[in-house]
Protein backbone atom coordinates (compact mmCIF):
# COMPACT_ATOMS: atom_id res chain seq x y z
CA UNK A 1 0.00 0.00 0.00
CA UNK A 2 1.05 3.56 -0.69
CA UNK A 3 2.50 6.02 1.83
CA UNK A 4 -0.83 7.79 2.23
CA UNK A 5 -3.00 7.05 5.24
CA UNK A 6 -6.23 7.95 3.43
CA UNK A 7 -8.72 5.22 2.52
CA UNK A 8 -11.74 5.71 0.27
CA UNK A 9 -14.86 3.62 0.92
CA UNK A 10 -17.30 3.53 -2.00
CA UNK A 11 -20.83 2.73 -0.83
CA UNK A 12 -20.22 4.21 2.61
CA UNK A 13 -23.85 4.12 3.72
CA UNK A 14 -24.39 0.46 2.83
CA UNK A 15 -24.50 -2.44 5.23
CA UNK A 16 -20.78 -3.22 4.85
CA UNK A 17 -19.64 0.28 3.88
CA UNK A 18 -20.89 1.87 7.09
CA UNK A 19 -19.02 -0.70 9.22
CA UNK A 20 -15.88 -0.25 7.11
CA UNK A 21 -15.95 3.50 7.79
CA UNK A 22 -16.36 2.77 11.51
CA UNK A 23 -13.60 0.14 11.79
CA UNK A 24 -11.01 1.48 9.34
CA UNK A 25 -11.16 4.90 11.03
CA UNK A 26 -9.21 3.28 13.89
CA UNK A 27 -6.14 3.10 11.63
CA UNK A 28 -6.71 5.38 8.64
CA UNK A 29 -8.23 8.67 7.60
CA UNK A 30 -11.39 7.34 5.95
CA UNK A 31 -13.36 9.20 3.31
CA UNK A 32 -16.74 7.66 2.58
CA UNK A 33 -18.58 8.14 -0.72
CA UNK A 34 -22.31 7.58 -1.09
CA UNK A 35 -23.97 6.50 -4.33
CA UNK A 36 -25.05 10.13 -4.85
CA UNK A 37 -21.43 11.29 -4.58
CA UNK A 38 -19.83 8.59 -6.70
CA UNK A 39 -21.38 6.45 -9.45
CA UNK A 40 -18.92 3.65 -10.26
CA UNK A 41 -20.45 3.04 -13.70
CA UNK A 42 -19.62 6.65 -14.71
CA UNK A 43 -15.90 7.14 -15.41
CA UNK A 44 -16.14 10.92 -15.00
CA UNK A 45 -17.83 10.53 -11.61
CA UNK A 46 -15.13 8.11 -10.39
CA UNK A 47 -12.30 10.36 -11.58
CA UNK A 48 -13.91 13.48 -10.14
CA UNK A 49 -14.33 11.89 -6.70
CA UNK A 50 -11.11 9.89 -6.47
CA UNK A 51 -8.61 11.21 -9.01
CA UNK A 52 -5.67 13.44 -8.22
CA UNK A 53 -5.51 12.37 -4.57
CA UNK A 54 -3.13 10.09 -2.72
CA UNK A 55 -5.01 7.07 -1.39
CA UNK A 56 -3.60 4.14 0.57
CA UNK A 57 -6.55 2.06 -0.60
CA UNK A 58 -9.84 2.39 -2.45
CA UNK A 59 -12.50 -0.08 -1.31
CA UNK A 60 -15.33 -0.71 -3.74
CA UNK A 61 -18.46 -2.06 -2.04
CA UNK A 62 -20.80 -0.69 -4.72
CA UNK A 63 -22.92 -3.38 -6.40
CA UNK A 64 -26.14 -3.93 -8.28
CA UNK A 65 -27.11 -6.98 -6.22
CA UNK A 66 -30.82 -7.53 -6.71
CA UNK A 67 -30.46 -10.88 -8.45
CA UNK A 68 -33.88 -10.87 -10.13
CA UNK A 69 -33.31 -7.36 -11.48
CA UNK A 70 -29.87 -8.39 -12.79
CA UNK A 71 -31.53 -11.07 -14.97
CA UNK A 72 -33.87 -8.46 -16.43
CA UNK A 73 -31.22 -5.73 -16.75
CA UNK A 74 -27.97 -7.55 -17.59
CA UNK A 75 -26.45 -4.41 -19.13
CA UNK A 76 -26.92 -2.53 -15.86
CA UNK A 77 -25.51 -5.46 -13.87
CA UNK A 78 -22.33 -5.51 -15.95
CA UNK A 79 -22.10 -1.72 -16.09
CA UNK A 80 -22.06 -1.46 -12.28
CA UNK A 81 -20.45 -4.73 -11.18
CA UNK A 82 -17.87 -5.18 -13.95
CA UNK A 83 -17.21 -1.89 -15.75
CA UNK A 84 -17.66 -0.05 -12.46
CA UNK A 85 -14.99 -2.28 -10.95
CA UNK A 86 -12.68 -1.50 -13.88
CA UNK A 87 -13.26 2.25 -13.57
CA UNK A 88 -12.34 2.14 -9.88
CA UNK A 89 -9.33 -0.13 -10.47
CA UNK A 90 -7.94 2.21 -13.14
CA UNK A 91 -8.19 5.23 -10.85
CA UNK A 92 -6.57 3.17 -8.08
CA UNK A 93 -3.71 2.35 -10.45
CA UNK A 94 -3.34 6.00 -11.50
CA UNK A 95 -3.29 7.25 -7.89
CA UNK A 96 -1.04 4.49 -6.54
CA UNK A 97 -3.77 3.07 -4.32
CA UNK A 98 -4.52 -0.51 -3.39
CA UNK A 99 -7.82 -1.60 -4.92
CA UNK A 100 -10.21 -3.76 -2.90
CA UNK A 101 -13.24 -5.26 -4.63
CA UNK A 102 -16.01 -6.83 -2.54
CA UNK A 103 -17.39 -9.94 -4.22
CA UNK A 104 -19.82 -12.75 -3.54
CA UNK A 105 -20.45 -16.49 -3.09
CA UNK A 106 -22.66 -16.29 -6.19
CA UNK A 107 -19.55 -16.65 -8.36
CA UNK A 108 -19.95 -20.41 -7.71
CA UNK A 109 -22.55 -22.89 -9.00
CA UNK A 110 -22.99 -24.89 -5.78
CA UNK A 111 -22.22 -28.25 -7.37
CA UNK A 112 -19.15 -28.93 -5.20
CA UNK A 113 -21.28 -29.83 -2.17
CA UNK A 114 -18.76 -28.55 0.35
CA UNK A 115 -17.38 -25.10 1.16
CA UNK A 116 -15.62 -23.28 -1.66
CA UNK A 117 -11.99 -22.25 -1.26
CA UNK A 118 -10.16 -19.37 -2.92
CA UNK A 119 -8.54 -21.78 -5.39
CA UNK A 120 -11.86 -23.15 -6.68
CA UNK A 121 -12.67 -21.87 -10.18
CA UNK A 122 -15.74 -19.61 -10.41
CA UNK A 123 -18.73 -20.94 -12.34
CA UNK A 124 -21.71 -18.60 -11.92
CA UNK A 125 -25.30 -19.65 -12.55
CA UNK A 126 -26.85 -16.21 -12.97
CA UNK A 127 -26.21 -12.74 -14.41
CA UNK A 128 -25.37 -11.25 -11.02
CA UNK A 129 -22.70 -13.92 -10.38
CA UNK A 130 -21.30 -13.56 -13.91
CA UNK A 131 -21.05 -9.78 -13.56
CA UNK A 132 -19.19 -10.15 -10.24
CA UNK A 133 -16.74 -12.67 -11.73
CA UNK A 134 -16.07 -10.13 -14.50
CA UNK A 135 -15.52 -7.42 -11.87
CA UNK A 136 -13.06 -9.63 -10.00
CA UNK A 137 -11.10 -10.41 -13.15
CA UNK A 138 -10.97 -6.79 -14.30
CA UNK A 139 -9.59 -5.68 -10.90
CA UNK A 140 -6.99 -8.43 -10.75
CA UNK A 141 -6.03 -7.78 -14.38
CA UNK A 142 -5.60 -4.02 -13.80
CA UNK A 143 -3.59 -4.17 -10.57
CA UNK A 144 -1.11 -6.82 -9.47
CA UNK A 145 -1.78 -6.18 -5.80
CA UNK A 146 -5.58 -5.90 -6.02
CA UNK A 147 -7.57 -7.68 -3.31
CA UNK A 148 -10.86 -9.44 -4.00
CA UNK A 149 -12.76 -10.18 -0.79
CA UNK A 150 -15.67 -12.60 -1.21
CA UNK A 151 -18.45 -12.58 1.39
CA UNK A 152 -21.98 -13.99 1.47
CA UNK A 153 -25.39 -13.70 3.11
CA UNK A 154 -24.48 -10.38 4.67
CA UNK A 155 -26.03 -8.90 7.81
CA UNK A 156 -25.08 -5.69 9.61
CA UNK A 157 -26.59 -2.93 11.68
CA UNK A 158 -27.17 -0.50 8.78
CA UNK A 159 -29.37 -2.87 6.77
CA UNK A 160 -29.03 -3.44 3.04
CA UNK A 161 -29.11 -0.31 0.88
CA UNK A 162 -31.76 -0.61 -1.78
CA UNK A 163 -33.28 -3.64 -0.06
CA UNK A 164 -34.01 -2.15 3.35
CA UNK A 165 -33.38 -4.15 6.52
CA UNK A 166 -31.82 -7.58 6.10
CA UNK A 167 -32.84 -11.22 6.38
CA UNK A 168 -32.48 -11.41 10.17
CA UNK A 169 -34.48 -8.23 10.82
CA UNK A 170 -37.24 -9.49 8.51
CA UNK A 171 -37.39 -12.84 10.34
CA UNK A 172 -37.51 -11.24 13.79
CA UNK A 173 -40.23 -8.82 12.70
CA UNK A 174 -42.35 -11.72 11.44
CA UNK A 175 -41.63 -13.77 14.58
CA UNK A 176 -42.73 -10.91 16.86
CA UNK A 177 -45.92 -10.63 14.82
CA UNK A 178 -46.57 -14.30 15.66
CA UNK A 179 -45.39 -15.89 12.43
CA UNK A 180 -45.90 -18.16 10.62
CA UNK A 181 -42.27 -18.52 9.58
CA UNK A 182 -41.52 -20.66 6.56
CA UNK A 183 -37.87 -20.52 5.48
CA UNK A 184 -35.92 -22.18 2.69
CA UNK A 185 -33.87 -25.12 3.99
CA UNK A 186 -32.18 -26.35 0.79
CA UNK A 187 -29.89 -23.37 0.11
CA UNK A 188 -26.71 -23.57 2.15
CA UNK A 189 -24.24 -20.74 2.72
CA UNK A 190 -21.88 -19.05 5.19
CA UNK A 191 -23.29 -15.90 6.81
CA UNK A 192 -21.12 -12.75 7.00
CA UNK A 193 -21.46 -10.21 9.82
CA UNK A 194 -20.33 -6.89 8.36
CA UNK A 195 -18.53 -5.79 11.52
CA UNK A 196 -16.42 -8.97 11.37
CA UNK A 197 -15.78 -8.45 7.64
CA UNK A 198 -14.63 -4.89 8.33
CA UNK A 199 -12.23 -6.05 11.06
CA UNK A 200 -10.87 -8.74 8.77
CA UNK A 201 -10.34 -6.25 5.96
CA UNK A 202 -8.41 -3.96 8.32
CA UNK A 203 -6.05 -6.88 8.99
CA UNK A 204 -5.77 -7.69 5.28
CA UNK A 205 -4.90 -4.07 4.44
CA UNK A 206 -2.29 -3.88 7.20
CA UNK A 207 -0.65 -7.03 5.80
CA UNK A 208 -1.05 -5.79 2.20
CA UNK A 209 -2.70 -9.05 1.13
CA UNK A 210 -3.43 -9.47 -2.57
CA UNK A 211 -5.47 -11.84 -4.70
CA UNK A 212 -8.71 -13.56 -3.68
CA UNK A 213 -9.69 -14.05 -0.03
CA UNK A 214 -12.88 -15.54 1.44
CA UNK A 215 -14.10 -13.50 4.40
CA UNK A 216 -17.40 -15.04 5.52
CA UNK A 217 -17.88 -16.18 9.10
CA UNK A 218 -16.87 -19.78 9.79
CA UNK A 219 -19.31 -22.60 9.36
CA UNK A 220 -22.21 -23.54 7.16
CA UNK A 221 -25.97 -23.20 7.51
CA UNK A 222 -29.18 -23.00 5.53
CA UNK A 223 -31.41 -19.93 5.60
CA UNK A 224 -33.76 -22.02 7.76
CA UNK A 225 -31.01 -22.74 10.31
CA UNK A 226 -29.98 -19.08 10.40
CA UNK A 227 -33.59 -18.00 10.99
CA UNK A 228 -34.17 -20.64 13.67
CA UNK A 229 -30.98 -19.63 15.53
CA UNK A 230 -31.95 -15.94 15.51
CA UNK A 231 -35.48 -16.70 16.76
CA UNK A 232 -34.18 -19.00 19.52
CA UNK A 233 -31.46 -16.59 20.67
CA UNK A 234 -34.09 -13.86 21.02
CA UNK A 235 -36.30 -16.21 23.05
CA UNK A 236 -39.21 -15.93 20.63
CA UNK A 237 -41.34 -19.07 20.92
CA UNK A 238 -42.29 -19.17 17.27
CA UNK A 239 -42.03 -22.31 15.15
CA UNK A 240 -39.80 -22.02 12.08
CA UNK A 241 -40.84 -24.39 9.31
CA UNK A 242 -38.25 -25.65 6.77
CA UNK A 243 -39.48 -25.51 3.18
CA UNK A 244 -37.90 -26.26 -0.23
CA UNK A 245 -36.80 -23.34 -2.43
CA UNK A 246 -39.28 -24.64 -5.03
CA UNK A 247 -41.99 -23.15 -2.80
CA UNK A 248 -40.77 -19.73 -3.99
CA UNK A 249 -40.46 -20.09 -7.77
CA UNK A 250 -37.87 -17.69 -9.19
CA UNK A 251 -36.51 -17.01 -12.68
CA UNK A 252 -33.03 -16.85 -11.12
CA UNK A 253 -30.87 -19.96 -10.73
CA UNK A 254 -29.23 -19.89 -7.32
CA UNK A 255 -26.37 -22.10 -6.13
CA UNK A 256 -27.78 -24.73 -3.75
CA UNK A 257 -24.52 -24.83 -1.74
CA UNK A 258 -22.40 -21.68 -1.80
CA UNK A 259 -20.69 -21.83 1.60
CA UNK A 260 -17.26 -20.21 1.72
CA UNK A 261 -14.15 -21.35 3.60
CA UNK A 262 -10.62 -19.97 3.44
CA UNK A 263 -7.36 -21.75 2.71
CA UNK A 264 -5.46 -18.44 3.01
CA UNK A 265 -6.41 -16.77 6.29
CA UNK A 266 -4.66 -19.18 8.67
CA UNK A 267 -1.34 -18.65 6.87
CA UNK A 268 -1.80 -14.89 7.23
CA UNK A 269 -2.44 -15.16 10.96
CA UNK A 270 -6.04 -14.05 10.46
CA UNK A 271 -9.35 -15.80 11.00
CA UNK A 272 -13.07 -15.21 11.13
CA UNK A 273 -15.20 -16.53 13.98
CA UNK A 274 -18.10 -19.00 13.84
CA UNK A 275 -21.33 -17.56 12.46
CA UNK A 276 -23.33 -18.35 15.62
CA UNK A 277 -21.02 -16.15 17.73
CA UNK A 278 -21.23 -13.39 15.14
CA UNK A 279 -25.03 -13.62 15.04
CA UNK A 280 -25.30 -13.35 18.83
CA UNK A 281 -23.09 -10.23 18.82
CA UNK A 282 -25.12 -8.72 15.99
CA UNK A 283 -28.35 -9.29 17.93
CA UNK A 284 -26.77 -7.58 20.95
CA UNK A 285 -25.57 -4.68 18.81
CA UNK A 286 -29.11 -4.19 17.46
CA UNK A 287 -30.62 -4.36 20.94
CA UNK A 288 -32.45 -7.64 20.38
CA UNK A 289 -30.42 -9.36 23.11
CA UNK A 290 -29.51 -7.95 26.48
CA UNK A 291 -26.29 -9.01 28.16
LINWO-V736922 format. One record per helix or strand. SS is the DSSP state (H for helix, E for strand). FROM is the first residue (numbers start at 1). TO is the last residue. If there is no record, write none. Layout:
ss	from	to
SS	FROM	TO
SS	FROM	TO
//
This chain:
ss	from	to
E	6	10
H	15	24
E	29	33
H	43	50
E	57	60
H	67	72
H	74	95
E	98	104
H	105	107
E	116	116
H	127	142
E	147	151
E	154	155
H	167	176
E	181	184
E	188	189
E	192	193
H	194	206
E	211	214
E	218	218
E	221	222
H	223	233
E	240	243
H	245	247
E	257	257
E	260	260
H	265	268
E	274	274
H	275	285
//
